[in-house]
Amino acid sequence: MERREFVAAGAALIADWRLRIAESPLPNPQSAIRDPQSAQEPSLSPEVFSRRLARAQAELATRRLDFLIATPSTNYEYLTAYNPGRSERLIALVLPAGGVPVVVCPSFEVERIKRHSTIAEVRGWEEQADPYPLVRDAVRSLVTSGRGRIALEPSTGYETYLRLAASLGGGWQFVDGAPVTERLRIIKAPEEVALIRRAIEITEGAIAATFGQLAGGMTERDVARLLSREMQQRGAEGGGLVQFGPASALPHGGPAAAPLERETVVLIDCGCRVSGYDSDITRMTWFGDHPSDEFRKVFDVVHDAQTAAMQLGRPRVTQCQEMDRAARKVIADAGYGPFFTHRLGHGLGMDGHEVPYLVEGNATRLEPGMVFTIEPGIYQLGKFGVRIEDDCLMTENGVEVLSHRAAKL
């Protein structure tokens, strides 16, 4: 991406973004995505990041925070369009509640950051120098009182925090930046949903192709490699968990089962990444001629549990924990309650697992634009496990399933 000047967007721009989310749960997002039909991976337009920075600054102002400081991370990438990666050399975004954001980085990295990032102001430090005074100077240039509140991106290293605090002095209070970054990312803009849809499409095609090539004697690693190749052939990097028979009863088990034999279950839990956005889908198949009666029964119970949660979801009304309860009740009523051992689902976006989490104790109400998985499961050790996972979007009209649901048996 070429270097772009940061344009501070005002309240009207923020209001326009919110209006598009509220009025159009499935708009055409192509104007915000560069080369949406290209064989190469699409990229988000600079205007997307101008909106994000403006929203971040508005969020800081609302929370009475003076700055957000972020080192390379998913949140850094969300705001700047690029994640240069962390090392022992400091790279940091200094985003003020009002004013122009600055990136501090090693001098030899300045040109790389400018080429790939949407941040125009990049200040380099020499190898023999201490980089933290550059951060201090960037802060002091905008807040001359020498005191204030700084939100620290939540994955920031502890040593980085200590050195920032020492450099800036005791007048600055550091607070957890998670409430800021989570609020920014929890509602997906139309262009984000479009990239997730593309990742889902690739994932579903790869799963179907992989199931179609199963053969006796294959190992779980063999199938996992095949799955990754199918994703690559469709234009995305990805992969996932493959489990045969009794191994499927371990929700996060590793590849260790015996070679594939007929008349057994195969579970694939996988996803791929398109322009920084993930999919996450779990599918089951029966390798053989006749699925057992018990497998059919358990599969349909899990399917019914998923349906119950999907039908319950209402925007701004349904709490995350209520979705979990709805699915869990179906499984418990069928006599399998103790075998549903994890939360119902998780948010999905630039991270495979992010807010909101569909779990008991989370009273967050689902809002239009939130993307999440619904993935109930039943796991019977020594027998088999069943999990069905689909990616969903909350709209003004309820839950839209972005993936294609499996049919009941």
Helices and strands as residue ranges (DSSP letters): H 11-23, G 30-32, E 33-34, E 43-44, H 46-62, E 67-70, H 74-80, E 92-96, E 102-106, G 107-109, H 110-116, E 121-125, H 132-140, E 148-152, H 158-168, E 172-176, H 178-186, H 190-211, H 220-233, E 237-244, G 245-249, E 264-274, E 277-278, E 281-287, H 293-312, H 320-333, G 337-339, E 345-347, E 354-358, E 371-374, E 377-380, E 384-387, E 390-395, E 398-401
